Amino acid sequence: MIPISPFMAFAPEWKQRLIIIAATFATDVTSGQSISSVISSRTNLIGCMCVRVVSEASLAPMLSDAIFKHAQPETVMQNADCAFTAQEADDLPAFHDYSHNGCASDSAQQGGYSFPVALFDGVIWTDVDPDLADLASTSWNDFLSLAPTLPERTEGHNSPTLKFLDNFTKHTGLIKSFDCGTAEQRQIVLECAQQKYSPFTSVIDPQQLYGSFTSDPLAARCDEILALIKEVATVKPRNSAVDVAWSDLAHDMCSHFFSPSSVRKYLELYWSIWHPNVNIIHRPTFDPVRARPVLLAAMTVIGASVSPNGVDNGDARIWFNAVEEIVFIDDDFCDDVWPRGFPALSKVQAMQAAYIVCLYQNWEGSDQAKRRIRRHRFATLVSVVRDIGMQNARHPEYANPSQFDWMAFAAREQLIRICLWTFLLDTAFVIFNNLPPRMVIKEMTLGLASCEAIFQVESSEVCFQLLQGQLHSNASRLFKPVTIFYQAAEILCRNELDDTVILQLANLGPLNLFTITSSLHSMLFQYQNGFSSESQLLPMRNALENWKVVWAKYIHEFANTLDHAPLGIAIITPQNMWKRIGFMRHASEYWLLASLKLDRICIAERQSLEEDQGAEASPTNIPSVSGQIDHPVLQKYDETSMQQVNDLIADFQRTTIS
């Protein structure tokens, strides 16, 4: 038996995906043996190692797939020694769980750092199929000799690229556009959800899983959804967007899609696949039985939309417009009489439902639906956000544990986040559709979002402890608290920031920093489309330069802390996928795009100034009467397609990045 130390492994097609392969064979491995012969031999696998593939991209996936496909369970894996240094452990990217159903994981502790080890359902498989033709010619010695290296640094470590935004503007659809995990992860989540709520395996009475006529506590909410959809499908106002003709068939389809078992399954998909991208709902306190039916319906639809099952996707599209209608005519959403002070949770949930509808229609709906959302529905949501009052979206001081109300905290945090994400969607329309902004930075007098650890913690006591710990940490660093979003954005526009302020802003976390850099696009739009002087660009230049420094500080000081990355370097499973950081981790690309836009605007203005000066010096000075205005960034306004933005990004990458 020869000892084999664990070392790094990355397949080129995944770039930063770690492939966990069980190894440390109880047989002698000679330099002449082929990999297939080693794998096919009966072995007692008791350790863990990772294989780095440099030249043959298909080698590691084939190897791992063969193990999972042909192996049989025989013995439980033991903890493996970890050869990573502390720094390497900090530098590890997100891990991919290659367990058979993704529901098992473990870690071996080494020097205070957790090295993830896939348990493959708690067992290690042997008796692998020897028929691995593509591996037969590769010797084990050659395979091991491939030099292990750390993954190429990307997000926030090296100079940022526009890879994410390039892909974002090339495609439509939630899965293709956002960070929804890998296809394998989504399939595992679906299989686990189906198994959990299947009448053959669930601990719930099978009769409660189908049909709302049972005693299932969720059945009453499903009945309410059915009644609401039936109403808007039966009594349609003029120009109604509802495209469902109510019939016995429609009733049966609706009953099935919004049955308790289906709703539970789609909620699992919502949390695991979608929630990290737009984290506006507090999962630990969310109760589907008590939730507003409009919110439950919207979450169900978007959960089905991100399902890896095409049938689920098609079923969701049937109810896109009907759910949109019941959400935007909901009494809690449409009520013009807003009480002074903090709104009721039902109103917050109505806003969340409206936001979710805007999301799935804008990325999954028809072009007509996208225009309707952009021009009408979203404008209504912005008005509702203003009606509740930004000043109400703030946290009070939490000093007394006996008076700490976790439910009230969760409600306030959700209100803060729905306001922030509404502002972010407004900036998204500015960036990707060249639509004039409906919201301005100075009205953002709401509080800042809490860190992800506080938002995700699952008990009142721990939540209060984390809040107090954050308060004491800021005090020990002599931080002057920055609690208002507009205040944080204004600080970034200053000429210079001292180290203490930079550290404080960096600790705001990815959501707040992402929102700030997105706001710069709205400021650029207003500058470009108004009669502005170049002196007004100075605050934006300062903000861009300072944000870059702050983001770098966040990456190196806070990005890997449990406050802002509660998942740490744990293997991703269906149970913890909802805790990962979504597409906001690509905030540096939004910063780079804003910087490139500003450069192009300045170049165009200088050229225009030179042309004007030349025209004034000409004896035949005749002003232009063409009526054409040259826009240095985007030509078309309120454009549904993102093609012009993708063309702009491609041009930037050709002329600047490369």
N, C-alpha and C positions, 0 to 999 in steps of 0.2 A: 504493500500500500504506500502510495506517495502522497505527501501533503500538498494541497493546492490552495494557495491563499486567495481570498476574494479580491477581485480587482474590477475596475470600471468597465462598463459595456454600453455601447450606444450603437444602434443600427442607423445607418445614414438616412434612410427614408423617414425616420422619426426624429432625427437630430437630437432631441433631449429626452427620449424615452428609454428608461432603464429596463433591460431585459433580465429578469431573474431566472436563472437556470440552476436547478439543483445539481450539485456535483460533489467532488471528493470521493473518488471511487475506491471501493474495497478490492480492487484488482490492480495488478501492475500495468502501467501504461507505458508502452515503449514508443520510441520516436517513429517507428515504422508503421504503427497501427493507424488505420483510418478512423475518422471520427465515427462513421456509421458502425464500425465493428465494436467500438468502445461502447457506444450507446446501446447497441443491440444485446450486449452481454448482460447477464443477470448481475446486478450490482446492489449493494446496500448503501444507499445515498444518505449520508449523515451530515452533510455540510451545505454550504451555499457558495456559489461563485457567480460572477458575471462575465460575459464574453464580449469583447470588443470586436466588431466587424468593420473592417476598413474598406476592403475592395469589393466584397461580394455582398450587396445589400440584402439579398434574399436568404443568406445563410442562416442568420440567427432566427428570423421568423419561422423558417422551415424547421429548424431544430426544435424550437419551443412548441410549435404547432404539432410536430410529430410526437413529442413527449405527451402533450395533453390528449392527443387523439388516440394513441395506441397503448399508453401505459395503464397499468393496473395498480391500485393502492396496495401497499405492502407494509410500510413502516413509517412511523411518525418522525418528522425531521427534528433534529436537535438544533439548538442555537449555534450559530456559526461565529467564528472569530471575525472581527471587523478590522480590516487593514487600513481604513481611512484615517487620515489625520483630522483633527478638530476643524481645521480650516476647510478641508475638502468636504466634510460633513455639512458645514454651513453652506457650501457652494452647490450642493446637489440640487438639481431641478425637480420639478414635479415627477412623481413616479407613476408608472403604469402597472396595475395589478394584473398579472397573468394567471391568477388562480382560476380554476375551472368555472366557478360561479361567482367569484369575486367577493365572497362573504367571509373569508378567513384571512387573517394577517397576524403577524407577530413581529417582534423586533428583538434583536440581540443588543444588549447594552455594552458599550465599550467607551470608557473614558467619559461618561456622562452624555454621550451622543447615541441616538437611536438609529441603528442601521436596519432599514426595512428588509424583511425576509418573507417572501411569499410562502404561505403554508400549503397552498393547493388543497383546500378543504381539510387541512390538518394532517395531510399525509404526503409522503413522497412516492412517486410512481416509479416502478421498474418494469422490466419486460417490455421495452420499447420495440416497435416494429423495426426490424433491421433493414427494411427495403427503403433506404434513403439514397437513391442513386446519385443525386447531386452532391452528396457529401462524401461519397466513396473514395474520390480521388484526393481528398484533402487529408493530410496527416495531422494527427492530434498535436504533434510537436509544432508544426507550422501554425496551427490554429492558435496555440497558446502564445506563440512568439509575436503575435500582432501587438504592437506597442499600445499599452493602455494610456489614454489621455483623458483629461477632464473635458466636458462638453464645451463647445464654443460659447462664450458669453454672448448673450443677446440683450434681452430686455433690461435696459438701464445700466448695463455694464460697459459695453462698447458704444461706439457712436450709434445712435438709433437709426433704424431704417423705416421704410413705409410699407413693409411686407404685409402687416395686418390690414392697414387701410387700403392697400392695393387689392387684397382679396375681398375686403368688405364692400368695396365699390364695384367689384366685378360681378358679384352674385347677389341674389335676393334669397330670402328665406332665413328663418331663425337659425337653423342648424349650420348652414354654410357661412353665415355672417358672423355669428357670435361664438363664444367659447363654451361649447356644449359638451365637452369631453370627446373622447374617441368613439368611433363606431362600436368597438368592442365594449367599451364602458357603458354606452347607452343600451346595448343589447343585454348586458348583464343586469342592468337596472330593471329593464322590462321583464326579464325572466324572473328575477327575484320578486317583483311586484305581482306578476301573474301567479307565481307559486304561493305567495303570501295570501292572496285574496281568491284563490281558486276554491271552489266548493269541495274539492277532493282533498285539499291539504290544509285549508284554513281552520283555525280554532273557532271561527265564527260559524254559527249555525248556517248550513248551506242555503236554507230557505230565506235567510236574511241577506244573502249576497245578490239576489236577483229580484227585481220588482220592489216597488215602494209600498206594497200592501202589507209588508211584514212589520214586525216590531223592531226592526233595526232603527236605532236612534237617528241615523243619518237619513232615513227614509222620508221624514217630514220635510227636510230641506230639499230633497230631490223632488218631492211633490210640488213644492213652491216653485222651483225652477220650471217644471213641466207646465204649471198653470200660467206662469208669466210668459213663457214662449208661446203657448197656445193662444193667449190673449193678443199678442202682437202679430201673430200669424193669421188670426181670424179677423180682427178689426184693424185693418191697415189704413193709416192716414194717407193723404195724397203724397206722392213721391216717396213712399216708404221704401227703405232699403231692404226690407225683409223679403226674401225670395223663396220662402217655404210656403207652399199651399197646404193648409191643414187638412188632414185626412186620417183615416184609421191607420194607414201605413206610416204617415208622419208621426202619429201618436206613439206607435210601437217603436219607431226608430229613436224618437226622443226619450222614451222611457228606458230604452236599452242604454243609450249613450250616457244619460244622466242617472243611471241606476246606482245604488250605493256601492256596489263592487267596482263598477267602472270609474266612479268618481274617486274612490280610494286609490285605484291603480294610477289614474292620471295625476292625482296629487303627488304620488310618489315620484312620477316623472317630472312634475313641476319642480319639486324641491331639489332632486338630485341633478337634473340636467339643466334647468333654466334658472332657478333662483339665484345662483352666484352672479349671474350677469346683471340682474336688476333686483337687488336685495331690499325690497320695500316692505316685506311682510315679516313679522317677528315669529319665526317658527316655534320657539319654545312655548309661547302663549297662544298660538293659533289653534282654535278648536273648530273643525268643520261643522260640528253639530250646532254651534252657536253663531257661526259666521253668517254674514248677510248672504242671501241666496245669489245675489248678482255677483258678488265676489267669488263665491264658490263656482258659479257657472263659468266666469272668465278664467279662473285658474284651471278648471277642467279642460277648457278648450285649448289653452296654450300648452298644457301638459300633453294632450293628445297630439298637438302640432309638432312637438319635438320628439315624439315616439319614433323608434326605428322601424315600427310597423307601418307600412303604407296604408293599410286599412284604417288604422287609427287616424292617420293624417287626413284621409278622405272623409271620414266621419266628422272630424272636427270642422272641415270647411263647410259642411252642410249648415252648421249652426253659427258660422261667423257673424252674419248680419243680424240674425235673430237675437243673439246674445248682446251684440252691440246696441240694439234697440232697447232691450230691457234695462241695460245699464244706464243709458243716457236719458231714460224717462223715469228712472228710479226717484222716489220722493226724497230720499236723503241726499241725492245728488242735485236735484233740481230746486230744492227748497231755497227761496231767496231770503228767508228769515234766518239769519245765522246768529246764535246767541253770542253775547260778549264773553270773551275768555276762551278757554280751550273747548273745541267741539267734541261732541259725543263720538265714541268709537265707531258707531254705525256710519257716521259721515266720513270718517277717515277711511273706512272700508269701501264706501261708495267711490271715493276718489281713487283708491287702489284699483278697484274694478275698472274704472274708466281708463286708467293708465294702461292696464293690461290689454284692454281692447285696442287702444291706440297702437300698442306694440304689435300684436298679432295681425292686425289689419294692415299696418304699414309695411310689414316684412313678409306676410304670407298672403295677404288679400289681393284682389284684382286692382288694376290701375285706377278704376273708378273708386274703389274703396279707399285706396291710398290717398287720392285727392280729397275725398270726403273727410277723412281723418285729419289731413293736414290743414284743410281750409275751414272746417266747421267744428268737428268734434274736439280737436285739441284746443281750439280757441275757447270753447266752453270750459274745458278743464282748467285752463289758465285763469279764467274768470273766477272759478270756484276757489282756486288756490288763493287768489287775492282776497276773496270774500272772507275766508277764514282768518286772514290777517297773519302776515309773516311773523309778527312779533309774538304770536301765540305758539309758534313752532320753536320753542326754546325749552331747555331744561332748567329747573330751579336748582338750588344747591341741595345736595343730598348729604346731610350731616348726621342725622339721627337714625340709627338702624331700626329703632322701634317704630319710627314714623315712615320708613321707606316702603312705598307702594310699588311693587314690581310691575303690576298691570298698568298703573298710571305711567310709570317710566317707559314701558314698552309702547304705550299709545303715543306718547310724546315723540319717542324716537322714530316711530313709523310716520308720524306727521312731518317731522323734519326730513325724513328720507323721501317721502312722496313729493315734497316741495323741491328738494334738490334734484330728484330725477325728472320732475316736470321741467325744470330749468334746463337740465341736460338734454331732454328731448327737443326743447326749443333750439338749443345750440346745434343739435344734430340736423334739424331742418335747415338751419343756416349753412352748415358745412356741406351737407350732401345734396340739398335741394335748392340751395341759393334762395331761400325764403327769408324775407326780412324778419328779424327777431320780434317776438311778442313780449318778451320780458327783458328787463335791463338790470345791470349788475347792482345799481344803487337801491333797487327795491328788495334785494336779497338780504334783508335784516333778520333772517332766521338764524337759529343756532347751527353749529357744526354737528355733523354726524359723529356718533360715538365710534370707538374703534370696534373692529369686528369681533374681538374676544368678548367684549361687553354685550354686543348685540346677539351673539350666538350662545352665550352661557345659558344653562338650562335650570338654574335655580335662583331664587330671590337672594339668598344669603351670599352666594358667590358673586352675583352681579353687584351687590352693594360693596363687597370687599374689593372687587376690581375697580369700581368707581373711586373708592377711597385710596387705593393703591396708585391710581393714575394721578389723583390730586396731590398726594405726597411726593410722587416722583417729580411732578412739575415744580413743586415747592423746593425740592432739594436741588433742582437745576436753576433756581432763581427765575423761573418762567413767570412772566406777567401774563395771566390767562388771556388767550384769544378765543372767545366763545361765539363770536358773530361771523357769519360767512363773509359779509361785505367787508368787515374789518380785516380779515385775513387777506382778501383780494387786494384791498387798498394798500396794505403793508408791502405786498410784492411789487407795487408800482413805484416804490421809493428808489432813490438813486443807489444807495448801498445798504446792505443788511449786515449787522454784526453776527458773530458766530452763534450767540445765544438765540437770536431771533430765527436764524436758519434752522437750528436744531429744533426749536419749538414748532415751526411750520412743518418741518419734515415729519414730526411725530403726529401730525393731523391724520395721516393715513391715506391710502390710495383713493378712496371715494372723494374726500374733500379736495385732494390735489388734482384729481381728474376733473372735477367740476370747475376748479379755478382755471386750469389750462383750456378747457372747452369754452369758458366765458370769453377768452381772448379772441376767439373767432367772431363772436358777436360784436365785440368792440372794433375789430378790423372791418367787418361788414359796414358798420355805421360810419366809420371813417371814410371808407372808399366811396360810399354812396351819398356823401354829404359834401358841403362846401367847407372843407376842413383845411387847416394849415399844417405844414410838416411838423411844427412844434408840438402838435397834439400827439405825435407818434412817440415822443419821449417816454411817457408813462408806459406805453405798450412795450417799448424796447426794454425798459427796466424790468417790467413784469416777466418778459420772456427770458431775460438773462438770469434774473433771480430765481425763477421757477426751475430752470435747469440746475442750478446749484442746490436748491432745496430737494429736488427729486433725486439727485445723486446722493445727497445726505440720507434721504429716506431709504434708498436701496442699500447703502452700506451700514446704516445704523439700526434701522427699524424693520425693514422688509421681511427679515427672517425671524423676528420676535413673535412670540405667541400672541401679543396684543393685536398685531396686524395680519398675522398668518396663523390662525389657530390650528390649522391642519398640520403645520410644520412640514416635515419630510415623510410623514406617514404614507403608507401605501393607500391609494384611493380605492375605496370600496363603496358599494351602494349606500352604506350606512353613514359615511362621512363625506360623500361627494358634495353635499350641499354647503359644506364649510369652506370650500376652495374659493380663491379669488378669481373673479370673472374677467371679462375683457377690459376692465378698468386698469389692469396691469399693463396695458399697452398705451398708457397715457403719454409716454414720451413721444409716440408717433403723432399724437394730436399736437403736442408742442412743436415738433419738427415741421409739421404741415403749416402751422401758424407762422413759424419763423420764415419758411420759404415763401409764403404768401406776402408777408411784410416786405421781404427783399424784392419781390417782383413788383409790388406796388410802388416802392421807392424808385426802382429803376425806371418804371414807366413814367413816374412824375418828373424825374430828372430829364428824361428824353423829351417829354412834352414841354418842359420849361425851356430847353434848348431850342426846340422848334419854334416856340413863341418868340423867343428873343431873336431868332433868325428872321422870322416874319416881320418883326417890328423894324429890323434894319433894312428890309427890302423896300426899294422905291415903289414896287407894285404890290403893296400889301393889301390883299383881298381876303377877308375872313372866309372861313369854310362855311358852306351852306348845305353840306351833304346831310346834316342831321344825324350822322352816325357817331356814336360815342364808343370809343375803344375801352373795353373793360379788361384790365390786365390779368384778372383772375378767372372769373366765370362770366359767360355771355348771357345765358338764359336764366330767368328768374322763375321760381316756383316750378321747377322741373322735376317730374316724377322719376325719370331715369337718372341714375347716378353716373352715366357714361362720361359726361363732361368733367366730373370730378376725377374719375379714373384716368381720363386723358391727361388732366392736369398733373396727377400723381406720376403717371408714366413719363411725362415731360420733365418733371422735377428730378426723377431718378436718372434720366438720361443725361441731363445737363448739369446736375449738382452732385448727386450722391456718387455716381460712378466716376 
